[in-house]
């Protein structure tokens, strides 16, 4: 093959349906009208609020779990101290 044998060739089987390949450069978002734009802003604000709410819930769960483990550790240390005294 000479020089042509050194050129990298695509590997794998070519796709059967060329319609599945849509160039990314041709996809442009359509213009939003005013009500759609307002709804988009409202939904983004709602998403931000829900994300913040979820973070608060996660932190609360973590704090409760830490408090539970601390209480368990204290109970175990009290038991071992009682056994050492007896």
C-alpha positions as CSV (number, residue, x, y, z in Angstrom):
1,X,0.0,0.0,0.0
2,X,3.0,2.3,0.2
3,X,2.4,5.7,1.8
4,X,-1.4,5.1,1.9
5,X,-0.8,2.2,4.3
6,X,0.6,4.6,6.9
7,X,-2.6,6.8,7.0
8,X,-4.9,6.1,10.0
9,X,-8.2,4.7,9.0
10,X,-11.4,4.8,11.0
11,X,-12.0,1.5,12.8
12,X,-15.3,-0.3,13.2
13,X,-18.3,-0.9,11.1
14,X,-19.9,2.2,9.5
15,X,-23.4,3.0,10.7
16,X,-26.3,1.9,8.6
17,X,-28.5,5.0,9.1
18,X,-26.8,8.2,8.2
19,X,-29.9,10.2,9.5
20,X,-28.8,9.3,13.0
21,X,-25.7,11.5,12.6
22,X,-26.8,15.1,13.2
23,X,-24.0,17.6,13.0
24,X,-23.8,19.5,16.3
25,X,-23.1,22.8,14.6
26,X,-26.5,22.9,12.9
27,X,-28.6,22.7,16.1
28,X,-29.6,26.2,17.2
29,X,-32.0,26.9,20.0
30,X,-35.2,28.6,18.9
31,X,-36.1,32.1,20.2
32,X,-38.2,32.0,23.3
33,X,-41.3,34.2,23.6
34,X,-41.8,36.4,26.7
35,X,-44.0,33.9,28.6
36,X,-41.6,31.0,27.9
37,X,-38.6,33.1,29.0
38,X,-40.4,34.1,32.3
39,X,-41.2,30.4,32.9
40,X,-37.6,29.5,32.3
41,X,-36.5,32.0,34.9
42,X,-39.1,30.8,37.4
43,X,-38.1,27.2,36.9
44,X,-34.4,27.9,37.3
45,X,-35.1,29.8,40.5
46,X,-37.2,26.8,41.7
47,X,-34.4,24.4,40.8
48,X,-31.9,26.5,42.8
49,X,-34.3,26.6,45.8
50,X,-34.8,22.8,45.7
51,X,-31.1,22.1,45.4
52,X,-30.4,24.3,48.4
53,X,-33.2,22.6,50.3
54,X,-31.7,19.2,49.5
55,X,-28.3,20.3,50.7
56,X,-29.8,21.4,54.0
57,X,-31.6,18.0,54.4
58,X,-28.3,16.2,53.6
59,X,-26.5,18.2,56.2
60,X,-29.2,17.6,58.8
61,X,-29.1,13.9,58.2
62,X,-25.3,13.9,58.5
63,X,-25.5,15.8,61.8
64,X,-28.1,13.4,63.2
65,X,-25.9,10.5,62.2
66,X,-22.8,12.0,63.8
67,X,-24.8,12.7,67.0
68,X,-26.1,9.1,67.0
69,X,-22.6,7.8,66.6
70,X,-21.2,10.1,69.3
71,X,-24.0,8.9,71.7
72,X,-23.2,5.3,70.9
73,X,-19.5,5.8,71.5
74,X,-20.3,7.5,74.9
75,X,-22.5,4.6,75.9
76,X,-19.8,2.1,75.0
77,X,-17.1,4.0,76.9
78,X,-19.4,4.2,80.0
79,X,-19.9,0.4,79.8
80,X,-16.2,-0.3,79.5
81,X,-15.5,2.1,82.5
82,X,-18.1,0.2,84.6
83,X,-16.5,-3.1,83.7
84,X,-13.1,-1.8,84.6
85,X,-14.4,-0.7,88.0
86,X,-16.0,-4.1,88.7
